[in-house]
Amino acid sequence: MTLTDRISVLRAEYRSDSAFVATPRPRLSWVAETSRAEWSQAAAELRLDGATTVRVAGEAHTFVAWPFPELADDLPHTVEVRTLSTAGEWSDWSAPVDVRLAVVDAWAAPFVGLAEPERPAQPVLLRRSVEISEGLTAAVLHVAAYGAATVAIDGAEVDDAVLAPGWTSFDERVLHDSIDVLPQFQDAGAHTMDVTLVGAWYTEEYGFGPVGTRVYGEQPAFAAELHLRYADGRVDIVRTGEEWDATGHGRIVDSGIYAGETQDHTRAPDEGAWTPAAILHSGIVPEARISEPVRRIAEIAPVAIERVSADVHRIDFGQNLVGRLRLHAHGPAGHRLDVRHAEVLEGDQLALRPLRRAAATDTYILSGEESALEPVGTFHGFRYAEITGWPGDLDPDAVRAVVLHSDMRRTGWFESSHPLLNRLHENVVWSMRGNFLSVPTDCPQRDERMGWTGDAQVFAPTAATLFDSSGFLASWLRDLSIEQARHRGVVPFVVPDVLRFPAGPNAAWGDAATVIPSVLFDRFVDDDVVAAQLPSMTAWVDAILPQLDADGLWEDRMQLGDWLDPDAPPEIPGLAKTPSGLVATAYLFRSADLVAIALDRHGEPARAATYRAIADRTRDVFCRAYVTPMGRMSSDSPTAYALALAFGIVTDPELRQKLGDRLAHISRRNGFHISTGFIGTPLILDALVDTGHADIAERLLLQTGYPSWLYPVTMGSTTVWERWDSMLPDGTINPGEMTSFNHYAFGAVVDWMYRSLAGIAPAEPGYRRIRFAPTVLRGLDHAEATVDTASGRVRGGWERVDGSVRLHLTVPAHSTADVHLPDRTVVSAGPGEHTWTLMDAPASSVVKEFSLGSSFRTVADDPEALVILQRIVGEQETSVADILRRRTDWNIQDPIPAGWFDVPPQMLGQLAQQLGALSSVRQQE
């Protein structure tokens, strides 16, 4: 036996935060660590409860089928694993991992609530006494809710989940959580079980008008089964029913996701307020949770507190976040505090217009005693909060921002020599945190916060890199399938579908049905989720086919298209440069291709051939309709080129090169400003790098002027914005009706930063084989990434050292790597740490002299000179600056005054002076 091999990770199914699994045959995954370069797994042994051992041959270590008899009850079991290397050496046994079955075979508990509610969505308190006998050996509480429930036993909360069990397609699917409550029942006798229940997503009013609609139900409801096992073999089950008491007169007066929450701490129900609970729903069987719940993840202290008026304190937490405030307050009984939330300030005021119908206000009536105040059934997106009515001065220690999100495990980290790029990465992490809250939402602050399918689709690869989002997305896909079936194969805009729009298939949004399962297989080797989603995947492509015209193009249908193209008017965000039919037809190719691949892998070659034929036919009509033999797209827009290249629609090498050259030309024409919306943004850097234009990709990535990835960073953003210009350069908010400062879609570029910039990409599913091909950029001195993959931790990147470039890569035990060196050679690398040192590419020649006689092309090719021109343009009146930005073609060879013939003379004078200063510096170097 060698001490250099060990098991660092062992997990049953998706979760590592709970022993409970949602299947009697949970798949097992493990990661070995080794210090030996030639290590590979020949077999593994799995041991159940320290006794039963089963040997599994081969290299498999991810989602390995359960080799033991099915779990038959919720009693605790332990699993261990050890691995056998091809050299014949066993690792030590792993630490044991607890496994318990969460499935309730014969769920019989009805959902209960208030018998006579006084108003819609009325919060509820429920209670019941439970008698515990001597000899209790196990106690598991299974809880479900239409709404959000917090359970306490003898006054102590039984777990740390919040807003549980979360948001699902409540019409057909509701989750239950399973909680080990044996520690709460250590003493025999009577115990009190209390439930605080609010409506949350179930009773929320959805819609885009001035008044929303409750699409699920008017009142929250709760169900539970408490399974008690005794040493003598007896099993008692305590269920919800009419034996429970209920009251609507607790501290929580009203609660809503959008509105916020009102708590009256002077209220406490007397015995006369309790009445028997009513059965509101019966015959419903909740589904055991497969993903992590929402939890309180962190607390953030204020960075500044300002008293803006006699009774109003404004708090800045320095970070746009999702969660709520926790206050420690002491004031007279009946005294009122109001807490409002906003992401940004505008004109030294909370910017409330972007919230639209969402009040986002929490109100507290104080009890007269010191109280800890925190909402139960809501969350907010905010950096700033204003408290009205705080008694006296506000002590910073009396307030904290509590960060909430689904408790996924962090798996991706990135760092470079460029501070703004690092901040962009952190902004994306924060936006994912805030918007992966029960479902993948678009935004966390306004009257929306919905599971927009297009946002999730474009962001899925980034989500799978930054966090272990496998269970989270697999759970959400079950709701997608439910909603899609209700729409006869059409995936709705949002999942769960609370909008209920009668829309037809919409490209990129509906393609979440095919793309996200494919990403989960690619990154996590989760082939079971693909198998489960295959009916959804095929139904999506089938739903598109009747929409095609006689030529096979998906045109003349309502589409969102390249949403939020920066050239679209603020009030018409879908008015993109790229025709929506081109986008839709490209996505039909991609989805048909992904479906064919999945069917082939799952042993259905005949059906695979059908969808392969759809993909091939769509490729042909796309190229005939939208691609010219000269290497131009019919729509000369960056998104059009990015789709044709990144989706692999155009395969001819010569034609691909022409398209890439044209994309580079357009990128320079636009002054290296981003010119894509939701669809093109995740693809454009890949399209450029893959066709030999890494220098152009670098200019786009590191651009700081509007529009660009880094413009919001220069404006102080701490999350990703919905629009490229959610805030204008003068500090005012975009006049468009929808403006969020926390939207992850444009952050999809982070996937490229890991795969291409740092160079770590999966060449085989789960990173079983790694493609290491870093893109060395002139404007950076180093870049590196670390990813905890299904195969183990991968760390790789590059740095400049004394005129050379050093590449470094750490390959985990279950992987090998194909290393693509800048000189186009490819070498293999096994487990362990590796470095390669190469001569740095020579810097391009530097222009020594600039003047007004310099051409736009000459200036554009010099980053420093271009910054001077773009900065001076930005200093002009907003309308003038916008006109100049839109009309200037930075490819033209004419001198500056020929293109800017009508600008104010003083502006040309500024340009001449600053270009002359740059020339003086260059000539002295």
N, C-alpha and C positions, 0 to 999 in steps of 0.2 A: 504494500500500500504506500502511496506517496502523499505527502502533505501538501503538494503543490496543486492538487485538484480539489475543488470544493464546490458545493452547491450554494449559490448566493441568493437564488430566488426559487420559490416553489409556490404555486398558486392553483387554486381550483376555480375553473371558469374565469370570469372577468375580474372579480373583485379581490383585493388584498386587504380591504378594511373591515371585512366581516367574514365569519365562518360560514354563514348561511348561503346555500346555493339553490338555484331555481330549477334544478333538474335532479332526478335520482341517479343519473349517470354523469356526473360533472367531469368535464375534460380537465386534464392536468397539464400545466406548463412549468418548465423549470429552466434555469440558466446555470451552467457550470462556469467556473473560473479556473484558469490554469496558467502556469508560468512556462509551459512547454510549447515550443513553436509548432511542433508537428502533431499536436493533439487533435483527435476527433473522436466522437462518441461511437462506439460499436454497439452498445446496448445500455439498458438501464434496468434497475430493479425498483419496484414500487412496493411499499409495505403499508398495510392497513392495520391500525390499532396495535402496532408493534408485533404483530403475529403473522398475518397472511402476507406472503411475498409473491409477486408476479414479475417475471422477466419480460421485458419488451425489447425486441431486437431492432437494431438500426439506429439511425441518426435522429429520429423524430424526438422533439422535446417541446413542441408548441401545440397546445390543444390536442394532447394525446388522449385517445379514447379511454374511458374509465375501465380498468381491467378487472374490477371486483364485482361481486353481486350488487344489485341496485340498493341504494340507500332506501330504507323502508320506513323510517321515522325521523323525528327531529332530535334524537339523541346525539351527543357529540362523538365524533370519530377523529382519528388522527391519521395523516398520510405522511410518509417520508419517501425520499428518493435517493438513490446513489447511481453513479454512472460508471460504466466500464469503457476504458479507452481502447483504441485499436491496438495499442501496445500491450494490452492485457492487464492494466492496472485499474483497480477500483478506487473511486473517491470515497471519502467518509460519507456516512448517511447525513442527509440534510437535517436541519432542525424540523421537528414535527409541525405540521400545519393542521389546524382544526378545520373540520368539514362537518356541516350539519344541513339537513334537508329543510328547505323553507316551504316546500309545496304542502298544502293542506288538501288531502285527498277528497274529503267530503265536507267542504266548507258549507256551513249551515247558518252562519251568523247573519242576521238581517242588518240593514243600515238604519240607524235610528237618529232622531233629531227632535226638534221642538214640535209638540202637538199643535200648538196654536201660536205660531210666530206673529209678532206685532208688525213686522215690516220685512221687505225682501232682504235676503242675505244677512239675516240677523245672527250675530255670533252666539255661540251656545256653550254652556258648561254642562258636562255629563258626569255622573258619578255612580259608583256601585261599590258595595262592600263585598269583599272576598274572604271566605273562611279557609284558612290553610291548616291542614292536619299535620300531625307528627309524621316524620319519615319522608318528607318531600325530597326528591332527588333531581328533578328537572322541572323547569318552568319556562315556557316559551310563549311570548305574547305576539300574536299576529294581528296587525292593525291595518285598516284601510279607511279611506275617507274620500267622499266627494267634497273636496275642500282641503284644508290643511289642519292637521290634528297634532296636539302636543299632549302626551300621556304622562301622568305622574302617579306614583304609588307612594302613599303615605307622605305626600307633599314633595317628593323628589322626582324630577324628570327621569324617565327610564333610558333615554339615549340623547345624543347630541345632534340629531338631525333637525332641520328646520324646514318649514313649508312642506312637510311630509304628508302624503307619499309622493307628491309632485304632480305635474301636469301630463296627462295622457288624453287620448281620444275617448273622453268619458262616456260617450254614447255606447261604446263597445268594450272599452278597456279601462280598468282601474287597477292600480297596484296595491299590494300589501307589503308592509315591512315585517320582518321577523326579528324579535329582540329577546335575548336571554335575560329573564328577570328573576332567575333564582337568587341572586344576591339581595334582591328587595324582599324576599320571603324567607329570610333566615329563621324568623321566629314564627312558631305556630300561633294561630289565633286569627282575629279579624284584621283585615287590612283594607284601606280605602283606595280605590282606583278612580282618579279624576282625569277628565279630558277637557282640554280647551280646544274648541272647534270654530274655525272661521271659513268663509266661503272661498277665499283666494281665487284661483283660476276658474273654479267651478261656477261661481256666481258672478264673475266679472261681466261687465257690459262692454261688448266688443263692437267695433265698427268705426268708420271714419267720419261720420256725421257729428253734429252737435250733441246727439244723444245716442248711446250705445244700446246693444241688445244682449240680453242674457240668453245664450244659445243652449246652455246645458240645463240649468235648473234655478229655482228661486231660493232654495234653502240648502245649507250644507248638511251632510249626513256622515255618520261614523259607524264602522263595523269592526268587531274584534272577536278573536277567539283566543282564550288563555288556556293553554294545554298544561296540565299539572300531572306529573308522574311521581308515583310513590314507590318506596322500596318494596312493598308487597306486590307490585305489578299493576296496581290500580291506576287508571287514567281518568282524571276529571277534566271536563271542558266547560269553561265559563264563557258564555257568548253574550253579545249584545242582544237586547230584547226589551220588552216592556217592564222588566224588573229594574231597569236602569231609571235613574231620575235625571231630569233636565231642567235647565232654567236659562232664560235669555237676559238675566239681570246681573251678569258678571261685570268685571272691570272693563272689558272690551265692549264699547258701545257700538261702534261701526268699524268695518275693516274692508279695504279694497286694494287690489294690486295697483290701480291707477290713482285712486283718490288718496290713499294713505289710511292711517288708522287713528281712531279716537279712543282714548282710555280714560275712564273716570275712576281714580283711585280712592274716591270716597264711597264707592259702591261696593257692597258685599251682599250677596243674596242671603236673606233670612230663610228660615226653614219653610215659611209659607210660600216662598217663591219657587220651590222645587215641586215639579209635577212629574208623573210618569212619562218617560220618553215615548215617542210615537215611532212606529215602524214606517219608514218612508220608502224603502226599496227592499225587495226580497228576491231570492232566486238568483242573485248575481254572485259569480265566483271570481274574486279578485285574483290577479296574476302576481306571482312572486317577483319581487324586484330583481333585475339582473345588473343594474348599474349603481354607482355610488349616489347617495342622497346629497341634497344641498346641506352644507354645514357652515358654521362660522369658521372661516379659515384664518383670519388675522384681524388685528386691531391696529388702527392708525391714529396717532395723536395729532392734534392740530399743529400746523406750522405757524399760524397767525390767527389772532382773535381781535376783531375790531368792533368797538361800540359805535354803531352807525347812527343811533338815535337814543333817546332816553331809555327805551325799553327793548331795543333790538341789538343783538350781538350777531355779527357775521363771522363765521368760522371758515378758514381755508385749510383743507387737509393736504394740499400740495399734490394730490393725486386724484384724477378722475377715477371713481371706483363704483362698484355696485354693492349695495348693502343697506345699512341703516345706522342711525345714531343710537348709542347707549349713553344715557345721562344719569348722573347721580344728583338728584335735586332735593331741596328741602325748602318748603315754603308754606304759607298758610293753607289750611284746608279750603278747598274750592278754588284756589288760585290756578289760573290757566296758562299753559305754555303752548305755543304754536311753533312747529319746526317745518320750515320750507327748504326745498332742495333744488339745486341747479348745477349744471355742469360748468358753466362759464359765467363771467360777468360781462355786461354790456353797458357802457356808460356809467360805471360804478354802481350798477344795480344787478341783482340776480336776473339772469336771462331766462325768463319764464315763457316767452312766446314759443320756443321750440317744444315745450311740453304739450302744447295744444290742449286737449280736454283733460289731461291728467293734472289733478291738483297737487299730487306729490307732497302732501302736507300731513304731518302727524301732530295730533293734539293730545295734551295730557291735562287732566284736572288733578291737582296735587291732594294728597291725603292729610297733610299737616305734619307728617313724619318724613324722615329721610327715605327716599325711594329710589330704586334702580328702575329706570324707564327705558323700554325698548319695544318696538312693535313686534307683533307675533305673525301677522298674516300679510305682510307687504314687504317690498324692497324698493329702493330708489337708485337711480344713476346720478351721481353728484360728485363734485369736488368741493362745492361751497354749500353751506347751510346757514340759514338765519333763524335764530331763536328769538321769538317775541315773548316778553313777559318774564324773562329770567329774573329771579329775585336777587338784586345786588350785582356785584361783579362776577363774571364767569371765570372760575378757576379752570385752567386748561386740563387739570387732572379730573375734572368732573365730566368730561365729554370724550368719547372715542367714536371713531367710525368703525363699524363692524363689517368686515368684508365677507360677502356670501358668494359661493358658487358651488356647483356640483364638485364633490371632493375627489376629482381625478388626480392621479399621480403625475407629477411633473416629469417629463422625459427629455426635453430639449433645451440646450443652452447655446448661446452664440456670443462671440466677442471678437471685436476687431480694433484696429487702430483709429477708427473713425468714430468720434463720440456721437455724432448725430445718427449714424447708422445703428450704433448700439442702442440709442434711445428709441429709434424706430422699432427695433426688435422688442424692447421692453413694452412699448406702447401696444404692440400686437399681443404680447402675452397678457397684458392687463385687459385688452378688449376681449380676448378669448375667455379669460376668467369671468368677466362680468356677463358675457352673453351665452356662456355654457352653464345656464342655471335652469336645471330640470330639462329644458329643451334648448336647441341652438337658436337663440333669438337674434333678431336683426339689431335691436337696440334695447337698452334697459331703463329708459327714462320717460318717454312720452306715452301717449295712449295707444300703444302698439305692442311692443315686446313679444312679438310673435315668431313662430318657427318658419321664417321664410326659407323656402327650399332652395332658391337660387343662391342665396348667401352661403348656406351650408355646403352646397355643391362645390362652389369655387374655392371654399376655404378648407375643405376636408383634408387635403394632403398636409396643409400647415397644422391643422388641429391634431392630426395623427403623429406629427413630429413633436409638437410642444408638450402634449400631454397624452397619457394613455387614455384615449377617448374611445376605445374599442367597445366597451360595454355601453357607454353613453349613447353612441351613434347606433349601435345594434338595437338598443331599446327604442330609440326614436324611429328607426326604420320599420319597426312593427306598427307604429302609429301611421307611418306613411302608407304602408300596405292597406291598412284599414280604410283610411280616407280615400285612397286611390280606388279601392273596390267600390266604394259608394259612388264614385264618379265614373264607373265603367272603364277603368284603365287610365284615366286622366289624373295625373298628380296635381293636386291643388297648389295654389301659390304658397299657402302656409299649412304647416302640420304641427299640432292639431288644427283642423280646418274650422276656425271660428268665423271666417269671413263668409263662407258659403256662397262665393261668387259662382255664377253659372258659366265659367270660362272653359274654353277648349284647351287643348294641349299648348303649353308655353315652353319654348325651348330654353335650355339652361336651368330653368326652375324645375321643370318636371324631370330633367335628366339626373336629378339627385337620386332617382330610383335605380339608375344603372351605375353612376359614377361612385357613389359612396360605398356600396357593397364591394366594388372593385378596389377601392382604396383600402378598405378594411382587410381584404385578402392580401394586397400588395405589401402593406406595412405590418400586419399582425398575423398573417397566415390563417385568418379566420375563414375557412372554406365553408363552415356550417352556416354562417350568416349569408353567404352567397347562395347556398342551396335553399335556404329558407326564403330568400328574396327573389329567386329565379322567376316565380310566377309574376311578381311585380315588375321585374326587369323586362320580361317579354311582353307583358300587358302594356307597358309604356310605349314600346316601339310599335306594337300593333295599333295603339290608339292614334299614333301619328299618321300611319299610312293612308287612311281615308282623307287626310288633310292635304295630300300632295296634289299638285296640278298634273296635267297630262304628261309633262316632261319629267316628273319625279322630283320637282323642286317644292320646298315647303315655303311658299310665298303667299302673300295676300291674306294673311291671317293676323289676328291681333297678337302682338308679341311685345314683351318688355324690352327685348333686344339688348344692345350694349348699354345698359342702364347707367345713367350718371356719367356719360361722356362729358368731359370738361367743357366742350363747346356747346352742349345743350343749354337752352335757356333755363334759368332757375325754376321757372314755373312749369317747364315741360321736360322733366328729367329723362324721358325716354326718347327724345328727339336726337338720336345719335347720328354720327357721320356714316356709320356702317349700316347698310340696309338690313332690316330684321330678317328678311328672307335668307340672306347669305348666312347670318348667324344660325338660323334655325336649321338650314340644310346641313351645315357643318356639324351641328350637334346630333342630327339624325345619323350621320355617318358614325360619329363617335359612339353613340349608344348602341347602334346595330353591331358595331365591331366588338364592343365590350360584351354584349349578349352572346355573340358567336363564340368568343373566347371562353366564356363561362360555361356554355352548354357543352363545348368540346371537352373541357376539363371534367365535367360531370357525366361524361359517358353518353351524350346524346348527339352523335355526329350528324344524324339526318336533320334534326332541328337546327343544329349549328350551321349546317350548310344553307338553310333557308335564310338565316340572318346574315350569314357571310355574303350571300347574293344581294341582300338589301344594302349592305355596306358597300359592296363593290359597285353596284348600280348607282348609289348615291355619290360615291367618289367620282364616277364618270360624269354624271350630270353636273356636279359641282364644278369640276374642272372645265367642262365645256361652257358652262354658263358664266362663270365668274373669273376664270384664269385665262389670260391671253398667252399665245405662244411666245411673246416677247418678254414674259416674266412680269406682267402687271396684273393686278387685280382690277376687276371692273369697278370696284369701290376702292379708290386709292387711299384707303385709311389703314392705320396701323393694326387695328383689330382684324381686318380682313386678312392681312398678310400673316398675322400671328396665328389665326385659326388654321389657315391652309398649311402652315409649317409645323406648328406644335402638335396638331392633331394627326399629323402624318397623312393628310389627304393627298398632298402632292408628293410623289415619291421619286420622280425623275431627278437625279442629282444636279444636272445642269439647270433645270427649271427651278429647283429649290434654291440654287445659288442666286439666280436672277431675282427671285422673290426676296431673298434675304438682303441682297444689295439694294433693292428698291426700298425695303423697310428701313435700312440704315439711312438712305437718302431722305426719306420722309422724316425720320427722327431728327436728322440735322436741320431739315427745313423748318421744323417746329422749335428750333433752338434748344433741342434736347429736353423739352418739356414733355411730360407724359400726356398722351392724347387718346387714352383708352378709358372705357368704362368698366363695369363689373366683369365683362366677358373677356376683353382683351388684356386686362391688367395682369392676371396670373400667368399669361403666356408670352408676353412680348420679350422678356429678357431671354428666355429659352430660345425663341425664334431667332434672335440676334446672335447669341453665342453659338448656336448650332450651325450657323452659316458664316462663321468667321468674323463676327463683328462685336467681339467682347469690348472693344474700345467704345463703341456706341452704347452698348449696354451699361458700361460704367458711367458714361455721361448722364444717361437717364436716371440711374440709381442714385447718383450723388448730387443731382440737381437740387438746388434749394429754393429757387424761385417758383412762383405759382404758374401752372399746376405741377406738382411733383410729390413724391413720397416724403421728402424731407421738408417741404414748405410748412406743413403743420407743426413739425418739430421746432422749426425756427420761431414759430408763433407760440411756443410754450406748451404744446399739446402733450398729454401724458397717456392718451389712448388714440386709436385710429379714428379718423373722422368719416362720416357718411359721405360727404362731398369732398372733392379736392379743395374746395374753398368754403367749408362750413363757416369759417370766419375769414372775412376779407382783410386785406393788409392794413386797413385803417382801424381794425378792431371791432367793426360792426359785424353782425351776423348775417349770413347769406339770406336774401329776402325770400327764398323759396319756402313753400309751405312745410316741407319736411327737411329738417336740419338736425342731425344728431352729431354729437361729439364722441360717440362710442359705438362704432360700427366696424366689424372686423373684416369686411369683404376686401377692401383695398390692401389689407395686411396679408393677403395671400402670397405676396412677394416673398415672404419669409421662407416658404418652401424652397424657392430658388436659392435663397441665401445659404441654406443648408446643403442642398443638392449640388449646386454649381459653384457658388462662391467659396464655401468651405470644402466642397467636393464630395460630401457623403451622400450616396444615393443607393437604394436597394436595386441590385442587379437581378436578384431572385427574391421571391416573397419572404418577408420577415428578415431581410438582410442576411439570408443564408449565404449569399454571395454579395459582396459590396462592390459598387462601382465608385472608385476614388479618382475623381478627375477635377481637381480644383481649378478655378478660374482666377489667375493672378492679375489683379488690377493695379494699374500704375498709381492710382490715387490712394492706395492703402499700403501700409507696411506689413500688416499681418491680418489674418482672419482665421478663426477656428471655431469648430462646433463640437458639441458632445451630445450624443443621442443614446438613450437607453432603449435599445431595440429589443425585439422578440428574441434575438440571438445573443444579447448581451450589450455591454456598453461599448460604443464606437466613439472614438475621439480622433479628429483629423483636421488638418488645415495647412497653412503655409505662413512663412515669414521671410522677410528680407534680412540677410545677414552679410555684411561686408561685401556687397556687390553680387551676392549669390541669393538664390531663393531656396529655402529649405522646406521640403514637404515632410509632414509627419502624419503617421496613421497608427492608431492602436486597433487591432483586429481582435474581436472577442473569440472565445473558445469555439463557438458553434459556427464560425464564419471563415470564409476566405475572401480575398479581395483581388479584383482586377484593377491595377494601378495604371492610369493613363497619364504618362509624363508629357510635359509640354513639347518634347521633341517628337511626339506621336508614337513613341514606343509604349508597349503595354507589358507590364510585368505582373507576376502573381505574388501574393503575400498571404501567409498563414497567420494563425493566432500569435499575438505578441505586438511589440512596439517596433515601428519601422521608420526610417528616415531616408530621404533622398535629397542630395544637394546638387543644384544645377546653376549654370550661369544665368544671371538675370538678363532679360531681353534689353537691348540697348534702348535708351530713351530716344524718342523721335526728336528731330531737329527743332530748335526753338526759334521762333520769329523774333528778330531783334528790334524791329522798328514797326510801329503802328501809327497811323494818322487817319484823318478823315478820308484820305485816298485809298485806304485799305478796303478790300471787298468784304461783303458780309460773310462769304465763305472763309476767308482768311481769319476773320475774327472768330467765327464759330468754331474753327478747328483749334483755337487756343482757349482753354478753359478760363484762364485769368482775364484775357481780353473780353471774352464773352460776358463774364460776370460784370465787368465795368459797364458795358452797354445795357445789359438787362437791369442793372441796379439803377441806372439813370432813367431808364424807361419807367421803372417802378416808382420813381419819385415824382412822376408827372401826375396830373389830375387823373382820377380813376378811369374816366371814359377815354381819355387820350391814351393812357397806358394800355388799356384793353384793345383799342383799335390797332395800336402799333404791334402788340403781341400777335394779334390774329392775322395781320396782313403781311408781316415780315417773313420773307423766305430767306433763310440763312444759308441756302445753297448758292444764291446768285453771285456772280463774279463782278458785279458792278460796285463802284465805290459807295460808301455809306450815304452821302448826300443825294445820290441818284434814287435811292429807295425811300429816303426820309426827306423828300424835297419840301414837305410842308410843315416840318416841325419847327417850333420856335427857335430863333437864332441863338438864344442863350443856351438852349439844350445842345445844339451843335458845338457851341463854345465849350461847354462842360466836357463833352466827348473829346474834343481836340486836346483840352488841357490834361485830362486823365490818361488818354492814350499816349500823349507825349511823356507823361510822368512814368508810365510803364516802360516806354521805350528807353528812357534814360537809365532806369534800373537794369534793364536787360543788357544794355550796351556796356555797363560797368561790370557785369558778371563775367 
